[in-house]
Amino acid sequence: MGVGIPVDVVLIPVGDVPWEPMERLKEELERRFRSCSIGDPIPIPPGSYNPRRRQYLSTAILRSLLQLNPPEGVKVLGVADVDLYAPRLNFVFGEAQLGGRCAVISLVRLRQEFYGLPPDEELFRQRTVKEAMHELGHTLGLRHCLNSGCVMFFSNSLMDTDRKSADLCPRCLNILLRAMRGGP
């Protein structure tokens, strides 16, 4: 994807999130958007934890992010270090408002350690960027893409995330550029 998508992104730590992944994600997104900054953390919303599943409802976190009331043209990406789920799904890497202002990603399942494997910081960084770009793409109005190399391809598993690029395919990039120019 070209540098400088004319959108400002604010990263919001949700709950306790290590500083290092936040800073690395900020650096990566600064290369792709007009600007990227890290805002003040917010607590994990009360009631979002499901003790039976031992996971947090991503939609509840999205609602909390919406209460920040970001200005027009600003996209808010919540970054949580807890396992997320959505109704009818075992887990989600993230969730976004299609064409809206807010999205959230979880770092938990992007780490090798979650699967009992040794840490791999570079792979973790790549996965974090891909999931952030995917969810921010949804906030920009992009839907899932059938191209398995496109960042907008739906990741049903971590293998899907690892296989795809952190960039939009030419088709999705054209859709985004047309939408930003106000075209059909």
Summary of the structure (lengths in Angstrom):
residues: 184
radius of gyration: 15.4
end to end distance: 20.5
largest distance: 47.5
contacts: 590
relative contact order: 0.15
helix: 35%
strand: 23%
